[in-house]
């Protein structure tokens, strides 16, 4: 979100769209795939299990996000707008508000009304154990969080300024850097934690890290950027173009099929990682005219 806000301030709307899309694809395919693969190799004697209900709810939210991104792209690509560009932008802003309401309702559903559906056996076991000694107070946590946020904001500003120059100097498509390279670096912490919990046979946490992050980006961060752009007078919309939206749609369908049983093994993880390689190769040979024009200007 911090990188997106700096990019929005600089008018790099296409970079925002591609980087957020890349984060979703990376979390669903690479992060969860590596978690399934690592956990499956360590616990090869039986399939690992996770909370199927939570996974299905998140899959539904991801499909709703795909709908929100798909309709503006189709509307623009088919040239059926009642008013050129204005209809697509208004639809994106309306859909963003609806998606934010849906995400707020999801938080209430998860944290209050149906909290019992998200309780795992690990949570029950931990509640029966003695509480661990607190190593960091609430005040200290807030101070550390604020300090790190400031540092990340400064680094994000430099990163946004260097993206286009790196694309030109390395002769790498801007779309590939935004969709593949940036999310891999940005999701490094999530990647490591998901694998660590999967190896410890706490797959519920790994799935929550991967799918939960994808849901948060698609249902909160992207609509939030559209609303902020609306307030700031920036034409940020949900039209991620057909190629990118189709890639997301297929990815969500594949992941939904992987999650419907509530079980995971190393082969499912391997398939997800291989799917990510196909996605990466696709974006390397994909010519994104919008980002190229932005880079030239």
N, C-alpha and C positions, 0 to 999 in steps of 0.2 A: 504493500500500500504506500509506503514511504517513497519508493522508487517511482511509483505511478504518479504520485502527487507532484514530484519534481519534474517528471516528464510532461505532465499536463500543464504545468506552469510554463514550460519551454515550448509548448505547442506540439510535442511529439506524440500525437494521439495514436498513430500506428504502432509505435514502439510499445505504448501501454497495452494495446490490444494483443499484440504478439507475445509480450512477456507474460501477461496474465494467462493467456491461453497455454503458453508453454509450461507454466507452473502447474496448471490443472493436469495436462498430459503427463508431466513428469511425476507428479504425485500418484496418479492412478496406475500408470504403467511401470515406470522405473522403480519408484520407491516401494510400492506394494509388491511388485514383481520380485525385487531383491529380498524383501522381507519373507514372502512365501517360499522363495527358493532356499534362503539360508535356514529358515526354520524347518523346512521340509527335509533338508539334508541332515540336520542335527537330530530331528525326531522322525526318522524314516520308518520306524516300526508301525506308525499309525498316522492317519490324517489329523492335522491340528484343527481345532474347532474355535469358532468365534461367534459373537452375538449376531445371529441371522436377522433378527428384527431391526436392529440399528442399521445394518448394512442395506436392508431393503428400503428403509425410510430415506437414507442418504442417496440411494440409487434413484428414487423417485424425485428427489430435489434436483439431482443432476440432470435428469430428463426434462424437468421444468426449466432449468437453466438453458438447456439446448433449445427448447422451444422459444425462449426469449431471444436467443441469438439467431436462430434460424429464420424466423419470420421477417425481421428487418432485412436480412441478407437476400432472401427470396424476393421480397417486395422490390428491392432496388435492382436486383439482377434481371427480373422479368419486366422492368420498366412499367409497372402498373401503379405507380404512385400518383395520387390525385394532384399533388404539388411536388415538383422535383425537389429532392433533398429534404424539404420541410416535413413531408409526411413521414419519411424514415426517421428523422430526428425526433419528431413528436411521439411516434410509436415507441422509440427506444426509451424516451424519458418516462412515458406512461408505464411501460413494461418494467423499467427499473424500480419504480415506486411499488409496483405489485410484488416484485421479487424481494424487495426489502421487507415488505409486510409479511411475506411468506417465511422469510428467514427469521424474523422476530417471533412469529408463531411457532416455528420449529424450535427455537430456544426455549420458549415456554413449555412446549410439549416435552422436550428432553429434560429440562431441569425441574419442572414443577408437576404438571398434570400426569405424565406417564414416566416418571423417573424410574419406577421399578423395572421398566423394560430394558433399561440401560445398566442395571446392576448386574455385575458379573460375579463369578465365584471368587475371583481374586479380591474383589472389594469386600466380600463377606469374610474371607480369611484374614484380610488385613484388619478388619474391624474387631476380630476376636483376639488379635495379637496386641501386645503392649505398644502404646504409641511411642514412636521414636523421638529422641531428643531434638528439639527445635534448634537448628543451626543458623537460621536467618530470620530475623523478626519481620513483621509486616512493614515497618518503617524502612528497614534496610532493604527489603525487596523493592519497595517503591523507588528508593533512591537509585539502586542499581538499574532498575528498568528505565528510569528517566535518563540516567547517564548514558546507557547503551543506545537508547533511542536517539539521543543527540548525536552520538558518534556515527550511528548508521545513517542519519540524515545527511551529515557532512559527506560521508563516503558515497552515498547515493547520488548526491549532486555531481561529484566528480565522475561517477560511473555513467550517468546519463550523458554528460558532455563527451565522454570518450567512446560511446558506442558507435557512432557514425564514422569517426576517424579510424577506429579499429577495423570496421567493415571495409573501408576503402584501402587501408594499408595492407591488410592481410588477404584481400580479394576474396572475402567470405561473404555470402549473401547476408544482408541485414536481417532477413527473416529467420535464417538459421541461427544467428547469434541470439536473437531475441527469444526464439521459441525453444531452442535446445541448450545453448551454452549458459545463458543467464539463469534459467531455472535450475540447472544442475548445480551451479554454484550456490544459488540462493536457497536450495532445498537440502544442502549438505547436512545440516543439523537434523532435519526430519528424517533424512535418509539413514543416518547413523542410528538414531533412536529407534526407528521402525525395525531395523535389522536386529538391534540389541534385544528388544522386547520379544521379537519372534524367536530368537535363539533361546530365550528364557521361557518359551512356551506361554507367553502372554500376548497371544495374537489379537485379542480384543483391542489392546492399546495400539498395536501396529496398524490395524485396520482403521482405528479412530484417527491416527496421525495422518495416514495417507488419504482416505476417503473424506474424513472430516475437514482436512485442509482444502481439498478440492471443492467440497460443498461451500466452505466459507468464502473461497475466492469467487466462485461462480455465482453464488446467491447474495453475497454481501459486498465484496471488494469491487467487482465490476459494476454493479448497479450504483454503488456509492460514488465511484469515479464519474459515472454519467451524471449523477445529481450534482456533484461538485463542479463538473464542467458546465452544467446548466446555470449554476449560480455565478460562476466566473465568466460566463459568456463564451465558453469553448465548445465547439461542435462535437463533443465526445458522444458517440452513439454505440449501439449494439450490433452494428453491421461489421462483423469480422471477416466478411467475404465468404463465398461459397466453399472454396477449398478448405479454409481453416475450420469453418463450421461443420462441414462434412466430416473432417478428421475427428473433431470433438464428438460428433454424434456416433460415429462408428466405435470410438474408444469407450464411450459410456455404455453402449450396447454390449461390447465384449466384456467389460468389467462387471456389468450387471449379471451376465451369465456366469461369471466366475464366482460371484458372491451369493448366488441364489441358494446354494446347498448349505451354506454356513460351515464349509470345510475347506481346508487348504492343504496343498502338498507342493513338493519341489517342482513337479511338472507344470502345475498352474503358474507358478512363479516364473519358470523358464519361458512359457508362452507369452506372458505379459512383457517380459524383458525383450523378447524377440519382436513383439509388436512395436515396442518403442524404437527398436532399431529401424524398422520399416518406416515409422513416422519420421525419424531423424533423417533418413535418406531421402524421403519425399520432400522435406523442407529444404534440403541442401540443393535439390535440383529445381525447386519451385521458384519461379520468378514473380516476386511481388512488386507490381508496378507502382503501387502507392508508396511503399517504403523507399523504393529507389528514387522516386521523384522528390520525396521528403529529404533524402540524403543529399541530392544535388542542390536543393534550395538551401 
